[in-house]
Amino acid sequence: MSVRVAFQGESGAYSEAAALEHFGPDAETLPCESFDLVFQAVGAGDCAVGLIPIENSLAGSIHRNYDLLLRNNLWVVGEHYLPIHHCLITLPGVQREEIRKVISHPQALAQCDAYLQSWKGITIEPVYDTAGSVKMVQAQGNRSVAAIASRRAAELYGMAILEENIEDDESNITRFLVISPTPVDPGPDAKTSIVFSVDNQPGSLFKALSVFALRNIDLSKIESRPLAGKPWEYFFYIDLTGSTEQVSVQRALNHLGEYAPMLRVLGSYPRSQWSGYNQDH
């Protein structure tokens, strides 16, 4: 039985490609206009799981999704790494000199910034989605507008690829998280995501992080986000190696609870093989 997966964007989006890689080609995908709607679809039971981008190796973190992880009562149950290769996509037959405007998702535009900055006389316009930008160019029929998206998006909408691999760095990789209403057994090779706050006092963050160093627990990601209503105070999101089934992780989290006014485990999940490759090399 195929799994139903919610993702942000139109058909042909990178998030859909990641979903089909992670869950297999028989997965049923549900396009959602916004990240908020992805969380809503999973929370309401319209989809078994959702797949959200959380960080890109060139453009950094997707802060909106960190905030949504905190606001919604869902679990992180998996991760997936997808290499991103951008294409400049136009109506069939369009030449490069005809283009006056390039549109795409802000993250895609950021990942192609050097390429776009070297192109004089064009306007850059962010839109809601990479594949959606291709759909817009197709619908408008404007030969002066190009989109940045995937090869698959061009093929789905019957468009032409003018240039390929226009990202600024070939090591352009997006990490996605799988969200679900229920947690999973992460197995022996696991990663855990948590979020916590600390008191605004000297050394408080050092004390919080030391609970992991004392137990030789590797932290693979630290992200801070503003605490709403309390200027210059923050939540801290951390990815750590291991699962809440392990005694060392349990003791570290109990110890952290002594310093953290708020502590929440977002989920323990199988660590991606790509993540393991990065650590080994």
C-alpha positions as CSV (number, residue, x, y, z in Angstrom):
1,M,0.0,0.0,0.0
2,S,1.5,3.4,-1.0
3,V,1.9,6.2,1.5
4,R,0.3,9.6,0.9
5,V,2.8,12.4,1.3
6,A,2.1,16.1,1.6
7,F,4.7,18.6,0.2
8,Q,4.9,22.3,-0.5
9,G,4.8,23.3,-4.1
10,E,3.4,22.3,-7.4
11,S,3.9,18.9,-9.1
12,G,7.6,18.8,-10.3
13,A,8.9,20.5,-7.2
14,Y,12.1,19.4,-5.6
15,S,10.2,18.4,-2.5
16,E,8.1,16.0,-4.6
17,A,11.2,14.5,-6.1
18,A,12.6,14.0,-2.5
19,A,9.3,12.3,-1.5
20,L,9.4,9.9,-4.4
21,E,13.0,9.1,-3.7
22,H,12.4,8.5,0.0
23,F,9.1,6.6,-0.2
24,G,9.4,5.1,-3.6
25,P,7.8,5.9,-7.0
26,D,4.4,4.4,-5.9
27,A,4.0,7.1,-3.2
28,E,1.0,9.3,-3.6
29,T,2.0,13.0,-3.4
30,L,-0.3,15.9,-2.3
31,P,0.9,19.4,-3.5
32,C,0.3,22.1,-0.9
33,E,0.5,25.9,-1.5
34,S,2.4,26.6,1.7
35,F,4.4,24.9,4.4
36,D,1.6,25.6,6.9
37,L,-0.8,23.6,4.7
38,V,1.7,20.7,4.7
39,F,1.6,20.6,8.5
40,Q,-2.2,20.9,8.5
41,A,-2.6,18.1,6.0
42,V,-0.6,15.7,8.2
43,G,-2.2,16.9,11.4
44,A,-5.7,16.5,10.1
45,G,-5.0,13.0,8.8
46,D,-5.3,13.9,5.1
47,C,-1.8,12.5,4.6
48,A,0.1,9.9,6.5
49,V,3.3,12.0,6.4
50,G,4.7,15.3,5.2
51,L,8.1,16.1,3.7
52,I,9.6,19.6,4.4
53,P,12.9,21.2,3.5
54,I,14.8,22.2,6.6
55,E,18.2,23.4,5.3
56,N,20.3,23.8,2.1
57,S,24.0,23.5,1.9
58,L,24.3,26.8,0.0
59,A,21.3,29.0,1.2
60,G,21.1,27.8,4.8
61,S,18.1,27.0,6.9
62,I,14.4,27.3,6.1
63,H,13.4,29.2,9.2
64,R,9.7,29.0,8.6
65,N,9.8,25.2,9.0
66,Y,11.8,25.4,12.3
67,D,9.0,27.6,13.6
68,L,6.3,25.3,12.4
69,L,8.0,22.3,14.0
70,L,7.6,24.0,17.3
71,R,4.0,25.2,16.8
72,N,2.6,21.8,15.7
73,N,2.3,18.6,17.6
74,L,3.9,16.4,15.1
75,W,7.0,14.1,15.2
76,V,10.1,14.1,13.0
77,V,10.4,10.5,11.8
78,G,12.9,10.6,9.0
79,E,15.3,12.7,6.9
80,H,16.3,12.7,3.3
81,Y,19.1,14.5,1.4
82,L,18.5,15.5,-2.2
83,P,21.2,17.0,-4.6
84,I,19.7,20.1,-6.3
85,H,20.5,20.9,-9.9
86,H,18.8,24.0,-11.2
87,C,17.8,24.6,-14.8
88,L,16.9,27.9,-16.7
89,I,13.6,27.0,-18.2
90,T,11.7,28.9,-20.9
91,L,8.9,28.6,-23.5
92,P,10.1,26.4,-26.4
93,G,12.2,28.3,-28.9
94,V,13.1,31.2,-26.7
95,Q,16.7,32.5,-27.0
96,R,18.7,33.8,-24.0
97,E,18.8,37.4,-25.4
98,E,15.0,37.5,-25.3
99,I,14.8,37.1,-21.5
100,R,14.2,40.1,-19.3
101,K,13.0,38.5,-16.1
102,V,13.8,35.3,-14.1
103,I,11.4,34.0,-11.5
104,S,11.6,31.2,-8.9
105,H,11.4,30.4,-5.2
106,P,13.6,32.6,-3.1
107,Q,15.8,29.7,-2.1
108,A,16.4,28.7,-5.7
109,L,17.3,32.3,-6.6
110,A,19.7,32.5,-3.6
111,Q,21.4,29.2,-4.8
112,C,21.9,30.8,-8.2
113,D,22.9,34.2,-7.0
114,A,26.3,34.5,-8.7
115,Y,24.9,33.2,-12.0
116,L,22.1,35.7,-11.9
117,Q,24.3,38.6,-10.8
118,S,26.6,38.0,-13.8
119,W,23.6,38.4,-16.1
120,K,23.1,42.2,-16.8
121,G,19.8,43.8,-17.6
122,I,17.4,41.2,-16.1
123,T,14.9,41.5,-13.2
124,I,14.8,38.9,-10.5
125,E,11.4,38.1,-9.0
126,P,10.7,35.6,-6.2
127,V,7.5,33.5,-6.4
128,Y,6.0,30.7,-4.2
129,D,7.6,27.6,-5.8
130,T,10.2,26.4,-8.3
131,A,7.9,24.2,-10.3
132,G,5.2,26.8,-9.8
133,S,7.4,29.3,-11.6
134,V,7.6,27.0,-14.6
135,K,3.8,26.6,-14.5
136,M,3.5,30.4,-14.4
137,V,5.7,31.0,-17.4
138,Q,3.8,28.3,-19.4
139,A,0.4,29.9,-18.5
140,Q,1.5,33.4,-19.3
141,G,3.2,32.5,-22.5
142,N,5.6,35.4,-22.1
143,R,8.8,34.8,-24.0
144,S,10.7,37.4,-22.0
145,V,10.3,35.5,-18.7
146,A,12.3,32.4,-17.6
147,A,12.0,30.2,-14.6
148,I,14.5,28.3,-12.4
149,A,13.5,24.8,-11.5
150,S,14.3,21.1,-12.0
151,R,14.6,19.2,-15.2
152,R,11.5,17.2,-14.2
153,A,9.5,20.4,-13.9
154,A,10.4,21.4,-17.4
155,E,9.4,18.0,-18.7
156,L,6.1,17.9,-16.8
157,Y,5.0,21.3,-18.2
158,G,6.4,20.8,-21.7
159,M,8.9,23.6,-21.4
160,A,12.5,24.0,-22.8
161,I,15.7,23.9,-20.8
162,L,18.0,26.7,-21.9
163,E,20.8,26.0,-19.4
164,E,21.5,23.3,-16.9
165,N,23.4,23.2,-13.6
166,I,23.2,26.9,-13.0
167,E,23.6,26.7,-9.2
168,D,26.6,28.5,-7.8
169,D,28.1,25.4,-6.3
170,E,27.8,21.8,-7.5
171,S,27.6,20.6,-3.9
172,N,24.1,22.0,-3.6
173,I,22.1,19.7,-1.3
174,T,18.8,20.1,0.5
175,R,18.0,18.2,3.7
176,F,14.3,17.3,4.2
177,L,12.5,16.1,7.3
178,V,9.6,13.6,7.3
179,I,6.9,14.7,9.8
180,S,4.2,12.4,11.2
181,P,1.5,12.3,13.9
182,T,3.2,9.3,15.5
183,P,6.8,8.6,16.4
184,V,8.8,5.7,15.0
185,D,11.4,3.2,16.2
186,P,14.6,4.8,14.9
187,G,16.8,1.7,15.0
188,P,20.4,1.7,16.1
189,D,21.8,4.3,13.7
190,A,19.6,7.3,14.7
191,K,19.5,11.0,15.0
192,T,17.3,13.0,17.4
193,S,16.0,16.6,17.0
194,I,15.1,18.7,20.0
195,V,14.2,22.3,20.8
196,F,14.8,24.1,24.1
197,S,15.2,27.5,25.7
198,V,17.6,28.8,28.4
199,D,17.5,31.6,30.9
200,N,19.1,34.8,29.7
201,Q,22.1,34.5,32.0
202,P,25.8,34.3,31.5
203,G,26.9,30.8,30.7
204,S,23.4,29.3,30.4
205,L,23.9,28.1,26.8
206,F,27.4,26.7,27.6
207,K,25.9,24.7,30.5
208,A,23.1,23.4,28.3
209,L,25.4,22.2,25.6
210,S,27.9,20.8,28.0
211,V,25.4,18.0,28.9
212,F,26.1,16.5,25.5
213,A,29.9,17.0,25.6
214,L,30.1,15.3,28.9
215,R,28.6,12.2,27.4
216,N,30.5,12.3,24.1
217,I,27.2,12.9,22.1
218,D,27.9,14.5,18.7
219,L,25.8,17.6,17.8
220,S,25.4,17.8,14.0
221,K,23.2,21.0,13.9
222,I,22.5,24.0,16.1
223,E,19.9,26.6,15.0
224,S,18.6,29.6,17.0
225,R,15.2,31.2,16.5
226,P,13.7,34.2,18.2
227,L,11.4,33.6,21.2
228,A,8.2,35.5,20.3
229,G,7.3,38.3,22.7
230,K,10.8,38.2,24.3
231,P,13.2,40.3,22.4
232,W,16.8,39.0,22.2
233,E,15.8,35.6,23.7
234,Y,15.9,32.4,21.7
235,F,14.8,28.9,21.2
236,F,17.6,26.5,20.2
237,Y,17.1,23.6,17.8
238,I,19.6,20.8,18.0
239,D,20.2,17.6,16.0
240,L,22.2,15.0,17.9
241,T,23.6,11.6,17.1
242,G,21.7,8.8,18.9
243,S,18.1,8.2,20.0
244,T,16.0,8.7,23.1
245,E,16.1,4.9,23.5
246,Q,19.8,5.2,24.5
247,V,20.7,5.7,28.1
248,S,23.4,8.3,27.4
249,V,20.9,10.4,25.4
250,Q,18.2,10.0,28.1
251,R,20.6,11.2,30.8
252,A,21.8,14.1,28.7
253,L,18.2,15.3,28.1
254,N,17.3,14.8,31.8
255,H,20.4,16.9,32.7
256,L,19.4,19.6,30.1
257,G,16.0,19.8,31.7
258,E,17.7,21.1,34.8
259,Y,18.8,24.2,32.8
260,A,16.1,24.6,30.2
261,P,12.7,26.2,31.1
262,M,11.4,24.6,27.9
263,L,12.6,21.3,26.4
264,R,10.8,19.3,23.7
265,V,11.9,16.2,21.8
266,L,10.8,16.7,18.2
267,G,11.7,13.1,17.3
268,S,14.2,10.3,17.0
269,Y,14.6,8.8,13.5
270,P,16.9,6.7,11.3
271,R,19.9,8.7,10.2
272,S,20.2,9.2,6.4
273,Q,23.0,7.3,4.7
274,W,24.0,10.6,3.1
275,S,24.4,12.1,6.6
276,G,26.6,9.1,7.5
277,Y,28.7,9.6,4.3
278,N,29.3,13.2,5.2
279,Q,30.5,12.3,8.7
280,D,32.8,9.5,7.4
281,H,34.4,11.8,4.8
